[in-house]
Amino acid sequence: MKINSIERYLNKVVCGDANEVMRKIPSNSVDLVITSPPYYKQRDYGKGGLGHEKKVEEYIAGLLEIFKECVRVIKDSGAIVFNIGDKYEDGNLLLVPYRFAIAVGQETNVRLLNEVTWVKTNPVPKQDKRKLIPSSEPFFIFVKSNKYFFDKDAFLGHMDYVRKKANGNGENVGKGYFNLIEASDLSADQKQQCRERLQEVIWEVKTGKIEGFRLKIKGIHAEPYGGQNGGRKIHLDRDGFTVIKIYGKSLKRDIIESPVETIKGNIHPAIYPEYIVQEFLKLLTRKNDVVLDPFLGSGTTAMVAKKMERNYIGIEVNADYCEYAEKRLATVQKEMVMELFI
Ligand SMILES: C[S@@+](CC[C@H](N)C(=O)[O-])C[C@H]1O[C@@H](n2cnc3c(N)ncnc32)[C@H](O)[C@@H]1O
C-alpha cells in the first residue's frame, strides 16, 4: 500500500475505513491520536464497521488492528488516548475497556500511562432496580517512549484559578482556627505562640507565598500516624501545635468531570464532550501539532483541534457523519478554549 505524505491529510475529514486509511499515513508523523471507537454491541452507525462482532474477543482483535496502526503513526514524543465504554451481557459486566488495555499491553510495546476516569455529571437515568447507574468511562493514555510531551500544569489548569477565586482575597483564611485554639487544652503560653504562628501563615497565604496551610492542635486534631519520632510529632509534644504549609499548584488527579453533551440538530448518537478532548489536547499537545481521530463520528476531535490551533486528521466510515463533521468544522473560529467549572 502506498504511503502518502502527512500534508495530504492535514486538516481533512477522510471518509473511509480506518483500517485502510491508517495504513497510508506515514510512520512517526502524528503527535496525538485521541478517539472513542464504536463500543461493543452498543450502536449501529449504519456502515457496519467495528462493534458488531459476535464475541467480545473478536471486537478486541479488530480494535487492536487499528490501535497498532495508531502506534506506528505517532511520533516518539506522541501519545494515544482511547475512550471505551463497557457492556452488560446476560447481566454480566464484560469489562471491555480493561480487556482492551490488557491486550494492548500483551501485543504492543506502548505503556499505559494513566487511566483517566470521566465522571458523567448527568448519566443516562435508566434505572435498573438491582443495579447502580453506570456513570463513568475510562480514557486510557498510552505512550510510545519516555519522550512523551506532557504539560501537566495545563491539564484542568483553569481549576487552579477557580480554587484561588474560591479562597477569595484571603479575608477568611484560617479564621476558624482561632476559636479552636481558645477551646483547646494548650497552656496560655502555648495558645499565645499558636496565635502568633497562625497570624504569620495567614499572612503568607494573603501575600501569595504559600497556597494554604493546615494547623494541627494537640488534643483537637488527630496526631500523625506512624513515624513516632517525626518532626510533626515533636512539634505537637513540645509546642502543642504544628503547621503544615501547602505549596504550589493543586494535585492533578486522574479524574475529569463533565456532562454527556447534546448538540441541537446533531445526527450522531454518541458524541464525546469537547471539554474532555480540549483538556487532553492541553495536556498532550502544543500549537500546530497533528491530532488524529480514526473514528471521527460527528467531528468533535477535529473541532477542538481547530479551535486550539492544532492540525487535525479525521477518519470516518459513514459518509453522512463525514458531511456533518465538515459542517460543524465550517462553523469553527479559532477561539478561546472553553472552561467548564464544576
Ligand atoms: C463512538 S463514535 C465516535 C463519536 C465521536 N467521538 C464524536 O464525538 O462524534 C464511533 C464512530 O466510528 C465510526 N466507525 C466505525 N467503524 C469504523 C471504521 N472501521 N473506520 C472508520 N470509522 C468507523 C462510526 O461510524 C462512528 O461514527
The ligand as an SDF file (V2000), in Angstrom:
LIG
                    3D

 27 29  0  0  0  0  0  0  0  0999 V2000
  -18.3460    6.4040   19.1940 C   0  0  0  0  0  0  0  0  0  0  0  0
  -18.4370    7.0550   17.5920 S   0  0  0  0  0  0  0  0  0  0  0  0
  -17.3320    8.4290   17.6610 C   0  0  0  0  0  0  0  0  0  0  0  0
  -18.0020    9.6870   18.0920 C   0  0  0  0  0  0  0  0  0  0  0  0
  -17.0830   10.8840   18.1250 C   0  0  0  0  0  0  0  0  0  0  0  0
  -16.1260   10.7980   19.1900 N   0  0  0  0  0  0  0  0  0  0  0  0
  -17.8950   12.1710   18.2750 C   0  0  0  0  0  0  0  0  0  0  0  0
  -17.7110   12.9300   19.2260 O   0  0  0  0  0  0  0  0  0  0  0  0
  -18.7630   12.4030   17.4190 O   0  0  0  0  0  0  0  0  0  0  0  0
  -17.5740    5.9150   16.5980 C   0  0  0  0  0  0  0  0  0  0  0  0
  -17.5810    6.2210   15.1150 C   0  0  0  0  0  0  0  0  0  0  0  0
  -16.7260    5.2960   14.4350 O   0  0  0  0  0  0  0  0  0  0  0  0
  -17.2430    5.0550   13.1260 C   0  0  0  0  0  0  0  0  0  0  0  0
  -16.6400    3.8120   12.6300 N   0  0  0  0  0  0  0  0  0  0  0  0
  -16.9730    2.5320   12.9180 C   0  0  0  0  0  0  0  0  0  0  0  0
  -16.1340    1.6760   12.3000 N   0  0  0  0  0  0  0  0  0  0  0  0
  -15.2440    2.4410   11.6040 C   0  0  0  0  0  0  0  0  0  0  0  0
  -14.1350    2.1520   10.7760 C   0  0  0  0  0  0  0  0  0  0  0  0
  -13.7740    0.8860   10.5350 N   0  0  0  0  0  0  0  0  0  0  0  0
  -13.4540    3.1780   10.2410 N   0  0  0  0  0  0  0  0  0  0  0  0
  -13.8180    4.4600   10.4720 C   0  0  0  0  0  0  0  0  0  0  0  0
  -14.8740    4.7940   11.2390 N   0  0  0  0  0  0  0  0  0  0  0  0
  -15.5720    3.8130   11.8130 C   0  0  0  0  0  0  0  0  0  0  0  0
  -18.7600    5.0260   13.3390 C   0  0  0  0  0  0  0  0  0  0  0  0
  -19.4410    5.3270   12.1470 O   0  0  0  0  0  0  0  0  0  0  0  0
  -18.9330    6.1140   14.4470 C   0  0  0  0  0  0  0  0  0  0  0  0
  -19.2740    7.3490   13.8740 O   0  0  0  0  0  0  0  0  0  0  0  0
  1  2  1  0
  2  3  1  0
  2 10  1  0
  3  4  1  0
  4  5  1  0
  5  6  1  0
  5  7  1  0
  7  8  2  0
  7  9  1  0
 10 11  1  0
 11 12  1  0
 11 26  1  0
 12 13  1  0
 13 14  1  0
 13 24  1  0
 14 15  1  0
 14 23  1  0
 15 16  2  0
 16 17  1  0
 17 18  1  0
 17 23  2  0
 18 19  1  0
 18 20  2  0
 20 21  1  0
 21 22  2  0
 22 23  1  0
 24 25  1  0
 24 26  1  0
 26 27  1  0
M  CHG  2   2   1   9  -1
M  END
$$$$
